């Protein structure tokens, strides 16, 4: 029986927005810990500012309209409702491209980059470089969530996305790109579904985070080892709670919009190329669009599941396991930047490796023009 996607539009009831504003009005803020703002996590003063803006000025309907400007669908696949944008390319032979986001992101990350990929001529490019973009919400995230649904780890997400592209949409072979968990899913696709991929491009490398693998390191590998050790010591608390007791954390973040905002905003500030000033890179509306989607769908708890599955299973890609052509962008404030010698232990056919001048973890939002250029340049020689 054919799996037929149904057209979809985002529209949450007014009652959900009223409830959100009422909860924001009753927020109880903690006191500010001594020391510099943000030194121990989210800053109280900034949270007070953004909660007031969220309650009184943020326009969710305008964000719905931004999302609804793109063709969207849902299809029941592998036992869950999978939401995705499917945007046709404008060119003589558009290449199908799967875009995968991560945590704490959403498809809102892609709204600026999609037109650059689907309609390059609009931005001064060549129509022959056009892609037809498929951008799903990860299973358990946002609009790919309903209460009580099965939870997917990275391997299951990759299998689901491969089925979406081939069995549902009928693409025999496709390109794939992603960052954060999307980089892991994309890399897993390049391993487990290599026959379906023309190549993969990532802006986060899915290499094991084990300092012991750096025996007899080169100077570049030694520097990376020091950065990795600091990251594991200071920046992985969220991974441990999301990966061991996700249900407990879900109570607080499902019940408190301010708590949800604090949990997510701290990551946007820490991981982006903002030099401590969030709004030098993102507007309040962009940040709150992402956070509000998590809030209205009630999907924050299920979004933690890839962390639990990763922490309680093996690494999703074996050494040397990605054999399809691969391209990579190294953004300067990405959470980890393994050297090429380390990446080559997993990716055996690295075709393009670009060190970028600006940008961080949320590359599609922070640097959509630069990332679109890199994606285009990498996949151009691989087109059939």
N, C-alpha and C positions, 0 to 999 in steps of 0.2 A: 504494500500500500504506500503510495507516494506521500511524502511529508510536505505539506503545502503551508508555507508561511502565511500568516494573516497580517494585513496592514495594521499598524499600531500608532497611536498618538498618546502622548503623555498628558494626563489631566487628573490631578488630584482634587478631591472635593474641598470646598471652602471650609468645611468643618475641620479638616486636618490642619489648615493654615491658621484658623482661629485658635485651635488647641496649641499649636506651636507658639503663637504670640503670647498666649496666656502663661505657658510654662516659662517662656523667656522673662516675662514680667515678674515671676516669682523666684528667679534665680538667687541662690545663696552662694556668695563668693567666699572663698577662703581668704585668710590674710596673706599678705605677700611675704615670702621667706626673705630673710636678710641676704644682702648681697646684690649683685647686678640683676636687672630684669632678665628673664629667660635662663638664668644660670642653673635653675633646678627644674626646668620645665616651662610650661606656658606662663606668660606674664599676666598677672591679675589686671593691671591697668589696660593692657590691650584687649583682654577678654571682656572687660566691662564695656569698652568702646565698641567692640564688634557685636556683642549681645544687644546693645542699644540700637545699633544700626539694623541688625537682623529683625528686631522687634518692630521698629518704627519706619524703616525706609526701604528695606530690601523688597524687591518685586519678583516673587517667584514666578508669577505668570509671564513675565518677560523672559525668564530663563526657559520655561516650558516652550515658549514661542521659538526661541533659538534652536532648541532641540527638534521641535516639530517642523522646522524649515527643511529638515533632511528626511528622506524616506526611511521609515522604520517599520520593523516587522517583529512578530514573535512566532515561534514554532516550538511545539513540544518535542523535545529531543533528549534521549537518554533519561527520560523520566522527569524532566524539569522544563519550565518555560524558558526558552532562550530568546532574549531580546537582542536585536542587532540593527544597526544602520546599514543600508545597502544603497550606495550612491554610485550611479553609472558614470563612467568616464566619458569625457568629450574628446574623442580622437579617433583615428582610423582603426585602431586595434588595441583598446584598453586592456591592460594586464590586471587580472584579479589580484587584489592585495588584501590580506587579512591583517588588521591592526588590533593588537591586544594591549589593554591597559593593565594597571596593577593596583596595589593598595598604597595609600588610601585614595586612589583615583577613581575615575569613572569615564564613561564615553564623553563627558563634557571636556575632557582633555583634548579631544580631537577636532573640535568644531572649527578651529582656525587652520589646522593643517589639511583637513580633508579637501577643501576647495583647491588648494595648491597642488594636490595630487590628482584630483579628478579633472581639473580644468586648467592645465598649466598655461595655455595660451592667454588666459585672463591675467596672468601674472608675468607675461612676457616670455613664456617658455614655448616649447615645441609640442603641438598636439600629439605627436607620435609618442611622447613620454607619458601619456595619460594612463591612470590606473582607475579601475572600478574598485571602490573601497568597500570592504565589509568590516564593520567595527562592532563586535558584540560586547555586551556587558558580560563580564566573567560570571560563570555559574555561581550563584550565591551572592552576587553583587547587584545592587540597584534593581533594575527592571528584569533581571534574570533570577528573581527570587520570589518564592511564595512560602508562607510558613509551613514547616514540617517537611520540606523537600529534602531529597538526599544531598549529602555534602560531598563535594568533589575536591580531591587533591590535584596536583599539577598534571599527573599522568592522565587522569580522567578528563580534565579540562582540555588537554591537547587532543584526546580522542574525540571529544564532543565537537571541538572546532573543526577537526578534520572531516567529521561527518557533516557538519553544517556546510562546509565549502564544497564537498564532493557529492554527497547523497542528497542534500536539500537543494543547493544552488546549482549543482551540475557542473562545477568547474573541475576538469580532469586534473589540472595542475595549477598551482597558484604560488604567489609570493607571500611572505609573512614578515611582519615587523613588530617589535614590542620593546617595552622597558619595564623595569620592576618585575612583578610576577609575569607580566606580558613577555619580558625577555626570556624568562624560564620556559613559559609555554611555547614560545616561538622556537627556542632551542630544542625542547622536547619534540616538537613537530619535526624538526630537522633530523632527529634521531629515529623516532618511532614511525614516522610517516614520510620518510625521505623520498619515496617514489612519487609522492604527490606535490613535492615542493620544487620550484625552480631555483630557490635559494632563500636564505633568511638574512635579515638585518636586525641588529639589536643595539640598544644603547645602555643595557646592563648585561654584563657577562654572567652566565650561569656556571661559574667555576666554584668548586668546593672551597669553603672558608676555613681552611685548616692550615695553621702556620707550619705544621709538621711536614707538609708537602714541599716546603722550600728548603730542601737539603742542599748544601753547598751553593747558596744563592749568589747570583750576580749582584752587583751594586744596585741595579734597578729592582731586582727581586727582593733584596734586603730592605730597601725603602718601602716597598709594598708590604712586606711582612710587618714592619713597624706600624704602618697605617692600619693594617688588618688587626693587629693586636689591640690597638687603641679603640678601634671600632667595636670589637668584641667586648671590651671592658666597659665602655662608656655609652654605647649607642644601641644595645640590643635588648634592653629591658622590655620594650614592647613586644619583641619576638618571644621572649620567655613566657610572659603572661598569656599572649595570644596563642602560643604554641603548647601550653600546658593546662591552663584553666580558662579557656575562652568563654565558657558559659557564664562564669562568675562576672567577668568584665562586661559581658553583654547586658547584664541587668542595669548597671549604672549608665551605660552609654545609650541604651534604648529608652531610658526613662528621663534622662537629662540632656536637653539640647546643648546647654552650655558645656557640659562634660564632654559631649561628642565633639563640639567645636574645639575645645582645648586639646583633646587627644589628636585630632587631625591637623590643626593649625601648627602645632609644634613640629610636626613632620614637614609640612610645607616650608616652614622657616629654616629648619635644620638642613634640609636636603636640596634646597634650591640655591641658585646663584644670586642671592638677594643681599648678601653682606649684612645680615641682621635686620634688614628693613623689608618686611614682607611685601609692602605695597609699592616698593620700587620695581617689582616684577609682576605682581598680581593685583587686580582690583579686589575690593571687598566683594563685589558681585560675583566675580569668578570663583573666589574661595567659597562663598556661601552657596553658590549653585551646586558645587560638589557635595558640600556638607549637608545641604537640605535634601538632596537626593537620597543620601544614606538615611536621613531622618524619616522622610516620608515613606520610604519603602520598608523601614524597619529591618534593614539588611546588614547592620553593622556586625551582629553576632555571627552570621553565616559567612561574612567576608573574612573572618579570622581563620576559617577552616584550612586553607592552604598552609598556614603556619603550623597548625597541629599535625596535619598529615606529613609535612616535611620533617618535623621534629621527631616523629614516631615511625618514619620509614627510611628507606635508603635514598641516596642522592638520585634525582630523577634522570640523570644522564650519565652513562659510564664514561671513563676516560677514552678519548678518541671516538666518542659515540656520535658526533655530529659531522657527517661526511659531505653534506650538501654545501655549495658555495655560500660563504658567510661574509657579511660586512659589519663593521662596528664603528660607532661614534663614541669617542671618549670625551665626555663633557667635564669641565674642570672641577665642578663641585659635586659630581656623582658620589654616592656614598662609598663606593669602592672602585678603584681603577687598576685592576690587575694588568701587569705588562703583557706584551704580546707573547713572550716566551711561555707564560703561564697559560694564557688562553689557548695556545697551540696544542696543549696537552688534551684539550677537549674538542676543539674545532680544528679539523684536519685540513680544511680548504679555505683559509682566510684569504679573500680576494681584495678587500678594501679595509683599511684601518686609518681612521682620521681622528686626529687630536683637535678638538674644537676650541675656539677662542673664548666663548662665553656659554653659559648655560649649566644646568644641573640635572637633578633627577627627573624633573617633570618636563622633559625636553620638548614634547609636542606643544605644551603651553608656553614654555619660556622662550623657545627659539623655533617657532614653526617654519619660518622661511629656511633657516639653515638645515634643519632636520629634513625637510621636504627635498632640499637640494641633494643631500647625501643619499637619501632613499632612491631618488631618481637616478643619480650617477651610478649607484651600485647595481641597480637592476637593469639598466639600459642594455648592457652587452649580454644579458641572460634572456632577453625576450625572444620568444619563438617566432 
